[in-house]
Amino acid sequence: MRMKLQFTLPFIFYFSFNTAANAQSNYVVMEGDTLWNIAIHHQISLERIIHSNLQLQNPNLIYPGQVIVIPSVEWNDRHEKNLSKEEAKLADLLNAKRIQFGMKPLIIDDSLTRAARIKSADMIEHRYISHHSPTYGSPASMLNKLNIPYQIVKESIGAGYQSAELVLSTWLHSSVNRESILNDRATKIGIGYAEGGLYNHYWTILITGN
């Protein structure tokens, strides 16, 4: 049963593919285009565009006249299909920001996403906003308990933010969260969004790297 919303003040914290395409089309880059805008126009996620165009040495740099492969809407990526609408939106926005700074997009990892969802749900159930869970302990301890391998793990959490745009903007205005999101050693991400509890919207991202 959903708990009644009592507070609306947002909180933010930080802790330090197999594919099958049925069809595809080509798009010729025009002046002012970015991969992000092309993805939005074709209603395809940014990650799909990038993984369908491995010929691009730097996805942040495209030029008029280049041919971009547009995967069909039937394109099947099990990682992305496992994300909710809110989680997929945050993944696209976050990876677009990384590309803007010349970094590779993070790979959506199913096991990390499961852990991130568990953390968001745990914060709702036990009414806390902290990197230390009364159930699982620290983010590193949580991954150990869930048997998820990692070398380094960083966690960002937020509560009260109604959209992916709002929570990401707040993270990017925090130096420690920004460093985590734009870390060039990061490789994978899990995203967990849960609705309910005192603040109604709970977000967790778990980023791992080497």
HUZIJO-V463742 format. One record per residue. N is the residue number from 0. RES is the residue in one small letter. PHI is phi in whole degrees, -180 to 180 (* if undefined). Layout:
# HUZIJO-V463742
n=N res=RES phi=PHI
n=N res=RES phi=PHI
This chain:
# HUZIJO-V463742
n=0 res=m phi=*
n=1 res=r phi=-71
n=2 res=m phi=-79
n=3 res=k phi=-68
n=4 res=l phi=-71
n=5 res=q phi=-113
n=6 res=f phi=-133
n=7 res=t phi=-124
n=8 res=l phi=-69
n=9 res=p phi=-72
n=10 res=f phi=-124
n=11 res=i phi=-141
n=12 res=f phi=-140
n=13 res=y phi=-143
n=14 res=f phi=-138
n=15 res=s phi=-94
n=16 res=f phi=*
n=17 res=n phi=-82
n=18 res=t phi=-126
n=19 res=a phi=-143
n=20 res=a phi=-107
n=21 res=n phi=-89
n=22 res=a phi=-164
n=23 res=q phi=-155
n=24 res=s phi=-136
n=25 res=n phi=-114
n=26 res=y phi=-130
n=27 res=v phi=-93
n=28 res=v phi=-63
n=29 res=m phi=-111
n=30 res=e phi=-56
n=31 res=g phi=90
n=32 res=d phi=-71
n=33 res=t phi=-131
n=34 res=l phi=-61
n=35 res=w phi=-62
n=36 res=n phi=-67
n=37 res=i phi=-64
n=38 res=a phi=-62
n=39 res=i phi=-62
n=40 res=h phi=-61
n=41 res=h phi=-94
n=42 res=q phi=56
n=43 res=i phi=-124
n=44 res=s phi=-69
n=45 res=l phi=-60
n=46 res=e phi=-62
n=47 res=r phi=-63
n=48 res=i phi=-60
n=49 res=i phi=-63
n=50 res=h phi=-74
n=51 res=s phi=-94
n=52 res=n phi=-134
n=53 res=l phi=-69
n=54 res=q phi=-72
n=55 res=l phi=-79
n=56 res=q phi=-68
n=57 res=n phi=-137
n=58 res=p phi=-59
n=59 res=n phi=-80
n=60 res=l phi=-122
n=61 res=i phi=-125
n=62 res=y phi=-129
n=63 res=p phi=-54
n=64 res=g phi=99
n=65 res=q phi=-67
n=66 res=v phi=-102
n=67 res=i phi=-109
n=68 res=v phi=-78
n=69 res=i phi=-106
n=70 res=p phi=-68
n=71 res=s phi=-69
n=72 res=v phi=-68
n=73 res=e phi=-84
n=74 res=w phi=-50
n=75 res=n phi=-116
n=76 res=d phi=-117
n=77 res=r phi=-63
n=78 res=h phi=-65
n=79 res=e phi=-68
n=80 res=k phi=-66
n=81 res=n phi=-80
n=82 res=l phi=-87
n=83 res=s phi=-74
n=84 res=k phi=-59
n=85 res=e phi=-66
n=86 res=e phi=-67
n=87 res=a phi=-64
n=88 res=k phi=-63
n=89 res=l phi=-64
n=90 res=a phi=-60
n=91 res=d phi=-64
n=92 res=l phi=-64
n=93 res=l phi=-66
n=94 res=n phi=-70
n=95 res=a phi=-64
n=96 res=k phi=-67
n=97 res=r phi=-63
n=98 res=i phi=-64
n=99 res=q phi=-57
n=100 res=f phi=-99
n=101 res=g phi=76
n=102 res=m phi=-108
n=103 res=k phi=-72
n=104 res=p phi=-68
n=105 res=l phi=-81
n=106 res=i phi=-84
n=107 res=i phi=-72
n=108 res=d phi=-110
n=109 res=d phi=-61
n=110 res=s phi=-68
n=111 res=l phi=-68
n=112 res=t phi=-64
n=113 res=r phi=-60
n=114 res=a phi=-65
n=115 res=a phi=-64
n=116 res=r phi=-66
n=117 res=i phi=-61
n=118 res=k phi=-64
n=119 res=s phi=-62
n=120 res=a phi=-66
n=121 res=d phi=-65
n=122 res=m phi=-65
n=123 res=i phi=-68
n=124 res=e phi=-62
n=125 res=h phi=-102
n=126 res=r phi=55
n=127 res=y phi=-143
n=128 res=i phi=-135
n=129 res=s phi=-162
n=130 res=h phi=-77
n=131 res=h phi=-100
n=132 res=s phi=-86
n=133 res=p phi=-66
n=134 res=t phi=-95
n=135 res=y phi=-115
n=136 res=g phi=80
n=137 res=s phi=-73
n=138 res=p phi=-55
n=139 res=a phi=-64
n=140 res=s phi=-63
n=141 res=m phi=-63
n=142 res=l phi=-64
n=143 res=n phi=-63
n=144 res=k phi=-67
n=145 res=l phi=-91
n=146 res=n phi=59
n=147 res=i phi=-106
n=148 res=p phi=-72
n=149 res=y phi=-164
n=150 res=q phi=-105
n=151 res=i phi=-131
n=152 res=v phi=-138
n=153 res=k phi=-130
n=154 res=e phi=-123
n=155 res=s phi=-124
n=156 res=i phi=-131
n=157 res=g phi=-155
n=158 res=a phi=-140
n=159 res=g phi=98
n=160 res=y phi=-88
n=161 res=q phi=-81
n=162 res=s phi=-145
n=163 res=a phi=-62
n=164 res=e phi=-61
n=165 res=l phi=-68
n=166 res=v phi=-69
n=167 res=l phi=-67
n=168 res=s phi=-60
n=169 res=t phi=-67
n=170 res=w phi=-59
n=171 res=l phi=-70
n=172 res=h phi=-91
n=173 res=s phi=-106
n=174 res=s phi=-60
n=175 res=v phi=-72
n=176 res=n phi=-68
n=177 res=r phi=-62
n=178 res=e phi=-62
n=179 res=s phi=-67
n=180 res=i phi=-68
n=181 res=l phi=-103
n=182 res=n phi=-78
n=183 res=d phi=-75
n=184 res=r phi=-91
n=185 res=a phi=-74
n=186 res=t phi=-130
n=187 res=k phi=-129
n=188 res=i phi=-144
n=189 res=g phi=-122
n=190 res=i phi=-126
n=191 res=g phi=-128
n=192 res=y phi=-115
n=193 res=a phi=-137
n=194 res=e phi=-114
n=195 res=g phi=135
n=196 res=g phi=73
n=197 res=l phi=-65
n=198 res=y phi=-111
n=199 res=n phi=72
n=200 res=h phi=-126
n=201 res=y phi=-125
n=202 res=w phi=-126
n=203 res=t phi=-139
n=204 res=i phi=-124
n=205 res=l phi=-119
n=206 res=i phi=-114
n=207 res=t phi=-121
n=208 res=g phi=-165
n=209 res=n phi=-122
